[in-house]
């Protein structure tokens, strides 16, 4: 379970994972982590929308079929590496690696099919409030 909440100065993020019993003599357990991030520390609020029929899209009226909210506060990063190539297919030299580092602190995907239209609307509203709060604190 994941909970996001806004206070006047912070984003509060809490996540709980359940773990089954590891053997018959033990009980299941839950692990919860909570973090309070000052708005000034949030570096990005990204919102991706999926619209199934773009030609029929009406801003403010059409609800996306899914929404992905990504929030970065530069604590965690995702690193993708791949071998570098020079373009010569016969070349066997080691050209090192190319990589991309992406902020990966938090992502949440909500869809109408799985979570319902209200959940999509709530995430859109939450993203707008968070974006507004971080814009004010960043100036």
C-alpha positions as YAML, in Angstrom:
chain: A
units: angstrom
residues:
- id: 1
  name: UNK
  ca: [0.00, 0.00, 0.00]
- id: 2
  name: UNK
  ca: [1.27, 3.45, -0.85]
- id: 3
  name: UNK
  ca: [0.05, 6.71, 0.69]
- id: 4
  name: UNK
  ca: [0.90, 10.21, -0.52]
- id: 5
  name: UNK
  ca: [-0.13, 13.27, 1.47]
- id: 6
  name: UNK
  ca: [0.61, 16.97, 1.31]
- id: 7
  name: UNK
  ca: [1.22, 19.12, 4.37]
- id: 8
  name: UNK
  ca: [1.77, 22.89, 4.09]
- id: 9
  name: UNK
  ca: [5.53, 22.32, 3.64]
- id: 10
  name: UNK
  ca: [6.10, 18.66, 2.75]
- id: 11
  name: UNK
  ca: [5.20, 15.65, 0.66]
- id: 12
  name: UNK
  ca: [4.72, 12.67, 2.96]
- id: 13
  name: UNK
  ca: [5.34, 9.32, 1.27]
- id: 14
  name: UNK
  ca: [4.61, 6.03, 3.02]
- id: 15
  name: UNK
  ca: [4.81, 2.54, 1.58]
- id: 16
  name: UNK
  ca: [3.99, -0.80, 3.21]
- id: 17
  name: UNK
  ca: [5.00, -4.20, 1.84]
- id: 18
  name: UNK
  ca: [3.65, -7.47, 3.15]
- id: 19
  name: UNK
  ca: [5.98, -10.45, 3.43]
- id: 20
  name: UNK
  ca: [4.62, -13.99, 3.80]
- id: 21
  name: UNK
  ca: [5.89, -16.28, 6.52]
- id: 22
  name: UNK
  ca: [9.25, -17.75, 5.53]
- id: 23
  name: UNK
  ca: [8.63, -21.09, 7.21]
- id: 24
  name: UNK
  ca: [5.74, -22.79, 9.03]
- id: 25
  name: UNK
  ca: [6.93, -21.62, 12.47]
- id: 26
  name: UNK
  ca: [6.95, -17.91, 11.61]
- id: 27
  name: UNK
  ca: [4.22, -15.34, 11.04]
- id: 28
  name: UNK
  ca: [3.78, -12.98, 8.08]
- id: 29
  name: UNK
  ca: [5.24, -9.51, 8.55]
- id: 30
  name: UNK
  ca: [4.75, -6.06, 7.14]
- id: 31
  name: UNK
  ca: [7.46, -3.48, 6.48]
- id: 32
  name: UNK
  ca: [6.62, 0.22, 6.29]
- id: 33
  name: UNK
  ca: [8.87, 3.07, 5.26]
- id: 34
  name: UNK
  ca: [7.84, 6.70, 5.54]
- id: 35
  name: UNK
  ca: [9.59, 9.78, 4.27]
- id: 36
  name: UNK
  ca: [8.71, 13.48, 4.57]
- id: 37
  name: UNK
  ca: [10.22, 15.52, 1.73]
- id: 38
  name: UNK
  ca: [10.37, 19.31, 1.91]
- id: 39
  name: UNK
  ca: [8.83, 20.87, -1.21]
- id: 40
  name: UNK
  ca: [12.07, 22.76, -1.84]
- id: 41
  name: UNK
  ca: [13.90, 19.40, -2.20]
- id: 42
  name: UNK
  ca: [11.55, 18.11, -4.93]
- id: 43
  name: UNK
  ca: [13.33, 18.55, -8.26]
- id: 44
  name: UNK
  ca: [10.66, 17.25, -10.62]
- id: 45
  name: UNK
  ca: [6.99, 16.39, -10.85]
- id: 46
  name: UNK
  ca: [6.25, 14.60, -14.13]
- id: 47
  name: UNK
  ca: [2.80, 13.49, -15.24]
- id: 48
  name: UNK
  ca: [2.22, 11.22, -18.24]
- id: 49
  name: UNK
  ca: [-1.28, 10.69, -19.60]
- id: 50
  name: UNK
  ca: [-2.51, 7.97, -21.94]
- id: 51
  name: UNK
  ca: [-5.45, 9.01, -24.12]
- id: 52
  name: UNK
  ca: [-6.90, 6.16, -26.22]
- id: 53
  name: UNK
  ca: [-8.46, 8.30, -29.00]
- id: 54
  name: UNK
  ca: [-6.42, 11.53, -29.37]
- id: 55
  name: UNK
  ca: [-8.64, 12.89, -32.17]
- id: 56
  name: UNK
  ca: [-11.61, 12.87, -29.80]
- id: 57
  name: UNK
  ca: [-9.68, 14.34, -26.84]
- id: 58
  name: UNK
  ca: [-11.32, 17.37, -25.22]
- id: 59
  name: UNK
  ca: [-9.11, 19.15, -22.64]
- id: 60
  name: UNK
  ca: [-10.80, 19.20, -19.25]
- id: 61
  name: UNK
  ca: [-13.50, 16.72, -20.30]
- id: 62
  name: UNK
  ca: [-11.74, 13.59, -21.53]
- id: 63
  name: UNK
  ca: [-10.35, 11.46, -18.71]
- id: 64
  name: UNK
  ca: [-7.11, 9.66, -19.62]
- id: 65
  name: UNK
  ca: [-7.22, 5.87, -19.60]
- id: 66
  name: UNK
  ca: [-4.13, 5.88, -17.41]
- id: 67
  name: UNK
  ca: [-1.85, 8.34, -15.65]
- id: 68
  name: UNK
  ca: [1.75, 7.95, -14.43]
- id: 69
  name: UNK
  ca: [3.06, 10.34, -11.76]
- id: 70
  name: UNK
  ca: [6.83, 10.45, -11.26]
- id: 71
  name: UNK
  ca: [8.32, 12.55, -8.46]
- id: 72
  name: UNK
  ca: [12.05, 13.15, -8.08]
- id: 73
  name: UNK
  ca: [13.84, 14.48, -5.03]
- id: 74
  name: UNK
  ca: [17.31, 13.21, -5.99]
- id: 75
  name: UNK
  ca: [17.69, 10.48, -3.40]
- id: 76
  name: UNK
  ca: [17.42, 7.48, -5.72]
- id: 77
  name: UNK
  ca: [18.59, 7.15, -9.31]
- id: 78
  name: UNK
  ca: [18.18, 4.48, -11.96]
- id: 79
  name: UNK
  ca: [21.31, 3.72, -13.99]
- id: 80
  name: UNK
  ca: [21.10, 2.05, -17.41]
- id: 81
  name: UNK
  ca: [24.35, 0.98, -19.09]
- id: 82
  name: UNK
  ca: [24.95, -0.49, -22.51]
- id: 83
  name: UNK
  ca: [28.13, -1.29, -24.43]
- id: 84
  name: UNK
  ca: [29.33, 1.60, -26.61]
- id: 85
  name: UNK
  ca: [29.93, 0.95, -30.31]
- id: 86
  name: UNK
  ca: [31.90, 2.87, -32.90]
- id: 87
  name: UNK
  ca: [29.60, 1.98, -35.78]
- id: 88
  name: UNK
  ca: [32.02, -0.40, -37.53]
- id: 89
  name: UNK
  ca: [30.40, -3.84, -37.39]
- id: 90
  name: UNK
  ca: [33.78, -5.58, -37.79]
- id: 91
  name: UNK
  ca: [35.40, -3.62, -34.94]
- id: 92
  name: UNK
  ca: [36.23, -5.74, -31.90]
- id: 93
  name: UNK
  ca: [37.68, -2.97, -29.73]
- id: 94
  name: UNK
  ca: [36.29, -2.22, -26.29]
- id: 95
  name: UNK
  ca: [34.66, 1.21, -26.51]
- id: 96
  name: UNK
  ca: [33.48, 1.25, -22.90]
- id: 97
  name: UNK
  ca: [29.90, 1.91, -21.93]
- id: 98
  name: UNK
  ca: [27.22, 4.53, -22.46]
- id: 99
  name: UNK
  ca: [24.79, 5.23, -19.67]
- id: 100
  name: UNK
  ca: [21.82, 7.20, -18.54]
- id: 101
  name: UNK
  ca: [21.05, 8.22, -14.97]
- id: 102
  name: UNK
  ca: [17.39, 8.96, -14.28]
- id: 103
  name: UNK
  ca: [15.83, 10.22, -11.05]
- id: 104
  name: UNK
  ca: [13.80, 7.30, -9.75]
- id: 105
  name: UNK
  ca: [12.52, 8.32, -6.35]
- id: 106
  name: UNK
  ca: [8.83, 7.57, -6.88]
- id: 107
  name: UNK
  ca: [6.47, 6.50, -9.66]
- id: 108
  name: UNK
  ca: [2.77, 5.70, -9.45]
- id: 109
  name: UNK
  ca: [0.60, 4.42, -12.30]
- id: 110
  name: UNK
  ca: [-3.19, 4.55, -12.06]
- id: 111
  name: UNK
  ca: [-5.57, 3.32, -14.75]
- id: 112
  name: UNK
  ca: [-9.33, 3.58, -15.27]
- id: 113
  name: UNK
  ca: [-9.54, -0.15, -16.00]
- id: 114
  name: UNK
  ca: [-7.74, -1.29, -12.84]
- id: 115
  name: UNK
  ca: [-8.37, 1.53, -10.36]
- id: 116
  name: UNK
  ca: [-11.45, 3.37, -11.62]
- id: 117
  name: UNK
  ca: [-12.13, 6.83, -13.02]
- id: 118
  name: UNK
  ca: [-12.20, 8.46, -9.56]
- id: 119
  name: UNK
  ca: [-8.66, 7.24, -8.84]
- id: 120
  name: UNK
  ca: [-7.45, 8.76, -12.13]
- id: 121
  name: UNK
  ca: [-9.15, 12.07, -11.29]
- id: 122
  name: UNK
  ca: [-7.66, 12.02, -7.77]
- id: 123
  name: UNK
  ca: [-4.14, 11.45, -9.10]
- id: 124
  name: UNK
  ca: [-4.53, 14.26, -11.65]
- id: 125
  name: UNK
  ca: [-5.67, 16.60, -8.85]
- id: 126
  name: UNK
  ca: [-2.89, 15.49, -6.51]
- id: 127
  name: UNK
  ca: [-0.26, 16.04, -9.23]
- id: 128
  name: UNK
  ca: [-1.62, 19.54, -9.87]
- id: 129
  name: UNK
  ca: [-1.52, 20.41, -6.14]
- id: 130
  name: UNK
  ca: [2.00, 19.00, -5.73]
- id: 131
  name: UNK
  ca: [3.24, 20.82, -8.82]
- id: 132
  name: UNK
  ca: [1.75, 24.10, -7.54]
- id: 133
  name: UNK
  ca: [3.27, 23.58, -4.07]
- id: 134
  name: UNK
  ca: [6.75, 22.84, -5.43]
- id: 135
  name: UNK
  ca: [6.60, 25.81, -7.84]
- id: 136
  name: UNK
  ca: [5.83, 28.17, -4.95]
- id: 137
  name: UNK
  ca: [8.55, 26.75, -2.70]
- id: 138
  name: UNK
  ca: [11.15, 26.81, -5.48]
- id: 139
  name: UNK
  ca: [10.88, 30.55, -6.10]
...
